[in-house]
Amino acid sequence: MTERRSRRARKKAHKEAERKRPEYPRINLKSILYCMRIYRRAVGLRRYFFWFYRITTSIVPSITAILAGRVVNEIQRGINTQDFGGFIFFVALLLSVQFLDMILGAIYRMLAISTSQETYIYVSELIATKYIKIPLIMRESREFADKFERVRDFGLSIEYVSTSAITVVSALVGLASVIIATIFVSPAITIIIIIAAIPSSIISLRLAARNRRNWREYTKDRRIAWSIERKITNSDSALEIELNGLSHQFVQQMIKARRRSQEQDINDERAFFWPRFGANIFQDTINYAVLIVVCIEIILGRLEIGAFVSTRTLLNQLTNSISSLFSSITEISSSLVNATDFMEFMETPAQRSGDIEIHDIPTIEFRHVTFTYPHSNVPAIRDVSFTLNPGDSLAIVGENGAGKTTLIKLLIGAYVPDSGEILVNNQPLERINRDSYLAQIGALFQDYSRYDFATLGENVWFGNVEKPYSRKAIIEALEDAGLGDLVGTYKNGLNQILSKDIDSQNATNLSGGQWQRLGIARAFFRSPNILILDEPTSAVDAKSEYDIFRNIIKKQEHKSTIIISHRFSTVRRAEKIIVLDEGKIIEQGTHEELIEHNGVYKEMFELQAEGYT
Ligand code: ADP
């Protein structure tokens, strides 16, 4: 008794929980049409043939069913009348339809060979081209990163959605053709088999909606699983994971997250098992009853013998069309959950650019600039004013989090100030043509890039791909960055691949310091009018840093340089030094002036000097 009650209570609680879950996200036609538009552009004119083929092949089984019935009738008539003309005619017609179907199928397979790859390439290009135009401040946000992951997921399913949509349409046409064909056999049969198919169709639709909702609700768990999988399989984190004994723990966590993401689907499948079973039995029973009635009608002479062949084939075709219709709807619905994110992403406004071109070393002026990161209450930059004239060398010092990198990002136009102005040649930065401005700048950040997919030579050449790939210039840049020996040590010279993840056989891995110098070599190769170095030598020893900076000073003699560094041996050489603290400039001047001033700079300088004695 108590057990029954508790089971009932559990059921009630489950129902209540189900009710509280959000509504099923609807399949939205706009997203499907959007996917189809992209697919259309990717596959070009072939789409017309694809449509033609899918629609024709969905009608062929119904035509075949009717023709097969006619062939059987004509045989019987031939046996009775010795006139086989009708039989020959219908056999010829049947074979022609089959032959046409076969030819169309062969053409389809030939044309469809590379469409998946082509759509994939087209969509990747679309996403990447859009991504690089989106303002950096937006790309840096966590929400955007989450959204972008969904966008990429969705990109992969665009072809799927489109082909499934074609399948839905062709299944509907197939279904209509079955219905029309059964009317030829007997209109009563048509009505009965439609009624028989209703319960199972409703159940399939409800299950599809549940799957769609589950897919959306468990996005977080799927992402956790993917993220752990990437960490486990990425060689960058492998060593740390192994040393900390985390491998087993991570595998377990990944499996748990994956299970969680599947659990609800399995529960729903279970919940729908009996209703679906019942609906299928109902449909099959009625279908067999229809066949029996057809047999009786044939015996009674009210239907010709071919009606049996036609009805049987049409019933099969009906079941196939319905199941392909609902499986395609399910596929579409689970693939479409991220469609809105994709469409929003594609509509994100691009980084703005003005029309004033910059062709030479510009003067850059900050006037009372204040900037606050989104979701932060405290400004990262407060009321900052300074001028960088052509040929100046400027050093920025300050503790971690003082705002140095933020200042650089404002200067390159990646962020827009909340208040104050950034002027380039006395014009507001928004009015300057972005590409021409960035063409003057070369920057190397703390978290410098490792282009591990590329060769040693390309890693330097990427500093300026507008310049020709010159062996001589590349080797010179490597030498200036203290990597002159590297070329000789590799069998492949400049063509050496630098990551074992990319080419496990022939690649060599570089140390952190070597990668950093490679970044510096890239900056040397670019030889920009304004060189920005944000702690570029943190992984390089003091002696190498000294040599590298000597080279930088030589190369940048008449150009502008901005250096962020913690090493005062480097900082003191700058013509102008800015001391930042909590986003504010607290001191500025030359090294001598600041020492004279006897403030924070002097204190920091002496602290470091002590460290060396
Ligand atoms: P520094 O380069 O001097 O170490 P940053 O310019 O990187 O300092 O950071 C300045 C302040 O802005 C810090 O408090 C930091 O936590 C915050 N900050 C940096 N980047 C972001 C970001 N993308 N979103 C929110 N806050 C940030």
Boltz pocket constraint, residues with backbone or C-beta under 6 A from the ligand:
constraints:
  - pocket:
      binder: B
      contacts: [[A, 140], [A, 373], [A, 374], [A, 376], [A, 380], [A, 398], [A, 399], [A, 400], [A, 401], [A, 402], [A, 403], [A, 404], [A, 405], [A, 406], [A, 407]]
      max_distance: 6.0
